[in-house]
Amino acid sequence: MIVVSALFLPWQINYFASAMALVVLILVLRFFRVPDRRPFLAGKTITAPADGNVVVIEQMVQEEFLESSCIQVSIFMTIHDVHINYFPVSGRISYQKYHPGKYLVARHPKSSSLNERCSVGIDTPHGPLLVRQVAGYVARRICCYAVEGEEASQGSELGFIKFGSRLDLFLPADASIKVQTGQKVTGGVTPIAIFK
């Protein structure tokens, strides 16, 4: 590319274009990296489904899958985080649905219910939970590998959200929360909560 562009562009522009292309290449390789991790595996423990910062911990009523009061824990991913999403528990995938929607900033409180999203309900021996991938203003591509009727394995890949966004966990109301707002978590590794 450098050789071809050198034929048509002044050397200053050619070097600048080459430097910018190298920066873009490094950012893309960093963004799509796949870290080698040893997941935290424990039957009653719910692990982080993504890297990022905990931005929401609140009681609410979840009507899509749990149909009851629950605890919502939301993790916001920046462009610098690993964007692989992980199954937070092992169990049977009993619900999977894609919802088209808007592209509000992922930190916006209403983004969880208004933005493009993909919801995955998992039944475990300790109770059900819902994990939701939410697209944001920049992230406009959700990849979800969950298939209804199949088994989820804690710490294995649930999917991918390109260029940042958030993951919402909807947990039983009696779950014991192990994180706090603002905490940095690591997908597949950090314990988020424990089933009663």
N, C-alpha and C positions, 0 to 999 in steps of 0.2 A: 504494500500500500504506500509506504514511504517513497519507494522508488518511482511509482507511477505518479503520485501527487507532485513529486519534485520536478517532473517534466512540465507541469502546468502552473504551479504556484511559486511565488517568491520563497526563498529559503526560510524567512522568518515565519511566514504563515504556515509553511509546511511543518516546521518544528513545533509550532504552537498546536496545530491540528493533531500531530502525533502525540504530544503530551496529553492533550485532552482525551484522545482515544485510549491511551494507557490508563488514565484515571478512571474512565468509564468501565474499562475492562476489569480493573481491580475492584471497583464497587460491585459490579455484577457477580464476580467470583466470590466476594465476601458475602453478598446477600444470599446466594444460593448454596452456601456451605452446608455440609452435613457433618456435624460433630460426632465424634465417637464417644458415646456416653454409656455409663452403667446405670440403668434406671433403678429408682428406689421401688422395690417390689414388696408390698405387704397387703394382705387381703382386705383389711378394714381401712387402710389409708388411701386417701384421694390425693394424687399428685398433680402438680401443675401441668396443664395441657399445653403451655407455651412459655417461652422466655418473655420477660418483660416486667413491668411494674404493676402491682395491685392498685387499682384505681377505685374500686367499689367493693364494699362489703355491707350488705344491707338485707333486711327482711323484706320479702315481697310475696305476692301471689303469682305463681307461674301456671298459666292456663293452657299452654301448648301441649305439654306432656305429663308433668307431675300433677297438674290440676289440684294444687293445694298450696298452702303457704310454704315458703322455703327460704333459703339463704342464697343470695346471689353474690358470687365473687367474680369480679372482672379483672382481666389482665390486659394492659395496653402494651402493644409491641411497637417499638420505634423501628426506623429503617436500619438501625445498627444491630438489632436483635436477630438471633436465629429464627427463621420463619416457619420451621417445621412445627406442626401441631401433633401432640401425643395423646393417646388414650389415657385418661386419668385413673381408670380402674379396669379390671377385667370383668367380663360379663357378656350377656347376650345383647346384641344391638336390636332393640325391638321397635325403634322409630328412627327414620331418617327423612328429612324433608328440606328441600331448597326453597327459599323465599326470595323472589326478586324484590328490589326496593331502591331506596335513595342512596346517596353517598355523602352523608353528613360526616363531619370530622368524628373519628372513632371515639374520642373522649366525650363527645356530646351525650348527655344522659339518655336521649331518645334514640340514639343510634342502634341500641340493642333491639328495638322493636320496629324501627322504620327503615334501617339500611338493608342492603342485600345481605343475606345470611344463610347459613346452613345449620340445621339443628340435628343433633344425634342423641337419642335417648338410649340409655344403657340400663338393663336390669342386672343387679348383682344379688348375691345371697344376703347382703346387708341392707338392701334398699335400692331404689332407682335414682338416677340422676340424669340431668340433661347438660350437654356441652354444646355451645353454639359458637360457630365461627362467624365473625361480623366483619364485612368489608368496610373500609373507610373512604375518606376523600381521595386519597392517593391509591389505596389498595382497591383494585376493581376486578380482582380475579381470585375466587375461592376454589381450591381443589379439595374435595372431600373423598377419602378412600373408603369410608364406612359403607357397608352394605347391610340393609335390614335383613335380619335372620341369621347373620353370621356372628361369630364370637369375637369380642374385642379382647386384646391382650394388653394389660397395663404396661405403659412405656413404649409400645409400638406406635408406628406412625398413623395418625388419624387423617392428616391432610396437610395443606400448605395454603398460606395466604400471601399473595405477592405484594410486596412493598408496604408492609406495615398494616396494622389494624388492631383488633382486640378479640379475646376469647372470653366468653361468659360461661361460668359454671353455675348451675342451679342445683343446690344440694338440699337434702332433707332438713327440715327446720331444727331437728335435734342433733345435727352433726356438730362436732367440736372443731371450731375454726382454729388453725395453727399459724395464720399469717395476719398481718395488719396492713392497713392502707399505706401506700408508699413503699412497701417492701419490694425488693428485687427478687424475682423467682426464676428458677431454671426448669425448663420443660422436661417432664419425665423424672425429675430428681427431687424438687422441693415438695415436701408434704404440705398440702393446702388445708386438709381437714381430715377428721377421722369419723367414720360411721359410729353411731351409738352402739 
